[in-house]
Amino acid sequence: MDALAALADPVRRELVALLAHGEVAAGELADRFPVSRPAVSRHLRVLREAGLVTARAEGKRRLYALDPRPLRELDDWLEPYRDLWARRLDALDTEMARGRRERRTGDGA
């Protein structure tokens, strides 16, 4: 569950979203945020330690890529809760439809 803790921060979630499109250099990532480069570097380190991203050197550049394995583990962990929410949302949908029918027909009791 290190991935869940790492993803608690909105900057780290945005970094993961950017890396979902492919490998990106650290400098390019840092340019997209209104925080300092050292701050982005710290966020990337947290993501790396959680196993969410990998880093490799290419000359002077450091390239980061998403590693989806921890996200799959998180997805597996969330599965039972998805079913719970689906049932609750289905029940809400049923109640909303019932309310719309009652307003149309005037059967408020």
BALOBA-1460 file (C-alpha; in Angstrom, 3 decimals):
// residues 109
<rec num="1" residu="m" x="0.000" y="0.000" z="0.000"/>
<rec num="2" residu="d" x="3.002" y="2.300" z="-0.385"/>
<rec num="3" residu="a" x="1.424" y="3.295" z="-3.687"/>
<rec num="4" residu="l" x="-1.690" y="4.583" z="-1.942"/>
<rec num="5" residu="a" x="0.362" y="6.755" z="0.411"/>
<rec num="6" residu="a" x="2.482" y="8.039" z="-2.470"/>
<rec num="7" residu="l" x="-0.613" y="8.945" z="-4.479"/>
<rec num="8" residu="a" x="-2.122" y="10.941" z="-1.609"/>
<rec num="9" residu="d" x="-0.322" y="14.044" z="-2.869"/>
<rec num="10" residu="p" x="-1.885" y="15.865" z="-5.861"/>
<rec num="11" residu="v" x="1.504" y="16.704" z="-7.420"/>
<rec num="12" residu="r" x="2.476" y="13.024" z="-7.361"/>
<rec num="13" residu="r" x="-0.876" y="12.041" z="-8.885"/>
<rec num="14" residu="e" x="-0.260" y="14.528" z="-11.690"/>
<rec num="15" residu="l" x="3.260" y="13.179" z="-12.222"/>
<rec num="16" residu="v" x="1.828" y="9.661" z="-12.544"/>
<rec num="17" residu="a" x="-0.769" y="10.948" z="-15.020"/>
<rec num="18" residu="l" x="1.954" y="12.567" z="-17.124"/>
<rec num="19" residu="l" x="4.090" y="9.426" z="-17.050"/>
<rec num="20" residu="a" x="1.118" y="7.304" z="-18.122"/>
<rec num="21" residu="h" x="1.722" y="8.696" z="-21.621"/>
<rec num="22" residu="g" x="5.309" y="7.471" z="-21.724"/>
<rec num="23" residu="e" x="8.820" y="8.160" z="-20.544"/>
<rec num="24" residu="v" x="9.615" y="11.798" z="-19.681"/>
<rec num="25" residu="a" x="12.826" y="13.563" z="-18.654"/>
<rec num="26" residu="a" x="12.965" y="14.942" z="-15.113"/>
<rec num="27" residu="g" x="13.547" y="18.484" z="-16.388"/>
<rec num="28" residu="e" x="10.478" y="18.325" z="-18.620"/>
<rec num="29" residu="l" x="8.399" y="17.115" z="-15.697"/>
<rec num="30" residu="a" x="9.718" y="19.876" z="-13.435"/>
<rec num="31" residu="d" x="8.847" y="22.527" z="-16.042"/>
<rec num="32" residu="r" x="5.169" y="21.579" z="-15.776"/>
<rec num="33" residu="f" x="4.831" y="22.446" z="-12.080"/>
<rec num="34" residu="p" x="4.875" y="25.738" z="-10.174"/>
<rec num="35" residu="v" x="7.178" y="24.236" z="-7.535"/>
<rec num="36" residu="s" x="10.972" y="24.097" z="-7.486"/>
<rec num="37" residu="r" x="12.938" y="21.418" z="-9.311"/>
<rec num="38" residu="p" x="14.186" y="20.002" z="-5.990"/>
<rec num="39" residu="a" x="10.560" y="19.685" z="-4.853"/>
<rec num="40" residu="v" x="9.639" y="17.774" z="-8.027"/>
<rec num="41" residu="s" x="12.727" y="15.626" z="-7.524"/>
<rec num="42" residu="r" x="11.538" y="14.750" z="-4.008"/>
<rec num="43" residu="h" x="8.103" y="13.823" z="-5.360"/>
<rec num="44" residu="l" x="9.714" y="11.609" z="-7.995"/>
<rec num="45" residu="r" x="11.841" y="9.948" z="-5.296"/>
<rec num="46" residu="v" x="8.701" y="9.127" z="-3.270"/>
<rec num="47" residu="l" x="7.086" y="7.631" z="-6.381"/>
<rec num="48" residu="r" x="10.247" y="5.655" z="-7.154"/>
<rec num="49" residu="e" x="10.479" y="4.312" z="-3.587"/>
<rec num="50" residu="a" x="6.815" y="3.262" z="-3.788"/>
<rec num="51" residu="g" x="7.626" y="1.384" z="-6.991"/>
<rec num="52" residu="l" x="5.333" y="3.538" z="-9.121"/>
<rec num="53" residu="v" x="8.052" y="4.924" z="-11.373"/>
<rec num="54" residu="t" x="11.418" y="3.822" z="-12.681"/>
<rec num="55" residu="a" x="14.330" y="6.054" z="-13.585"/>
<rec num="56" residu="r" x="17.185" y="5.579" z="-16.007"/>
<rec num="57" residu="a" x="20.061" y="7.782" z="-17.047"/>
<rec num="58" residu="e" x="20.514" y="8.796" z="-20.664"/>
<rec num="59" residu="g" x="23.567" y="11.000" z="-20.910"/>
<rec num="60" residu="k" x="22.984" y="13.888" z="-18.524"/>
<rec num="61" residu="r" x="19.224" y="13.387" z="-18.515"/>
<rec num="62" residu="r" x="17.264" y="11.262" z="-16.097"/>
<rec num="63" residu="l" x="14.212" y="9.648" z="-17.710"/>
<rec num="64" residu="y" x="11.221" y="8.521" z="-15.688"/>
<rec num="65" residu="a" x="8.606" y="5.958" z="-16.658"/>
<rec num="66" residu="l" x="5.487" y="4.643" z="-14.987"/>
<rec num="67" residu="d" x="5.573" y="1.123" z="-13.556"/>
<rec num="68" residu="p" x="1.915" y="0.012" z="-13.486"/>
<rec num="69" residu="r" x="2.403" y="-3.008" z="-11.189"/>
<rec num="70" residu="p" x="1.645" y="-1.160" z="-7.925"/>
<rec num="71" residu="l" x="-1.424" y="0.374" z="-9.570"/>
<rec num="72" residu="r" x="-2.673" y="-3.120" z="-10.443"/>
<rec num="73" residu="e" x="-2.178" y="-4.166" z="-6.818"/>
<rec num="74" residu="l" x="-4.120" y="-1.091" z="-5.707"/>
<rec num="75" residu="d" x="-6.833" y="-1.857" z="-8.256"/>
<rec num="76" residu="d" x="-7.127" y="-5.415" z="-6.906"/>
<rec num="77" residu="w" x="-7.383" y="-4.081" z="-3.361"/>
<rec num="78" residu="l" x="-10.155" y="-1.641" z="-4.385"/>
<rec num="79" residu="e" x="-12.245" y="-4.262" z="-6.211"/>
<rec num="80" residu="p" x="-14.563" y="-5.194" z="-3.284"/>
<rec num="81" residu="y" x="-15.297" y="-1.526" z="-2.676"/>
<rec num="82" residu="r" x="-16.239" y="-1.006" z="-6.312"/>
<rec num="83" residu="d" x="-19.000" y="-3.591" z="-5.936"/>
<rec num="84" residu="l" x="-20.203" y="-1.890" z="-2.756"/>
<rec num="85" residu="w" x="-20.393" y="1.503" z="-4.454"/>
<rec num="86" residu="a" x="-22.022" y="0.056" z="-7.561"/>
<rec num="87" residu="r" x="-24.846" y="-1.400" z="-5.446"/>
<rec num="88" residu="r" x="-25.306" y="1.883" z="-3.594"/>
<rec num="89" residu="l" x="-25.316" y="3.901" z="-6.800"/>
<rec num="90" residu="d" x="-27.837" y="1.485" z="-8.349"/>
<rec num="91" residu="a" x="-30.086" y="1.959" z="-5.303"/>
<rec num="92" residu="l" x="-29.732" y="5.751" z="-5.582"/>
<rec num="93" residu="d" x="-30.610" y="5.570" z="-9.285"/>
<rec num="94" residu="t" x="-33.729" y="3.544" z="-8.428"/>
<rec num="95" residu="e" x="-34.821" y="6.101" z="-5.820"/>
<rec num="96" residu="m" x="-34.228" y="8.999" z="-8.192"/>
<rec num="97" residu="a" x="-36.277" y="7.305" z="-10.916"/>
<rec num="98" residu="r" x="-39.059" y="6.658" z="-8.401"/>
<rec num="99" residu="g" x="-39.026" y="10.351" z="-7.416"/>
<rec num="100" residu="r" x="-39.224" y="11.450" z="-11.065"/>
<rec num="101" residu="r" x="-42.178" y="9.111" z="-11.670"/>
<rec num="102" residu="e" x="-43.982" y="10.432" z="-8.594"/>
<rec num="103" residu="r" x="-43.499" y="14.049" z="-9.696"/>
<rec num="104" residu="r" x="-44.850" y="13.234" z="-13.174"/>
<rec num="105" residu="t" x="-47.890" y="11.367" z="-11.893"/>
<rec num="106" residu="g" x="-48.478" y="13.477" z="-8.785"/>
<rec num="107" residu="d" x="-48.384" y="10.393" z="-6.502"/>
<rec num="108" residu="g" x="-46.538" y="11.998" z="-3.583"/>
<rec num="109" residu="a" x="-47.669" y="9.426" z="-1.044"/>
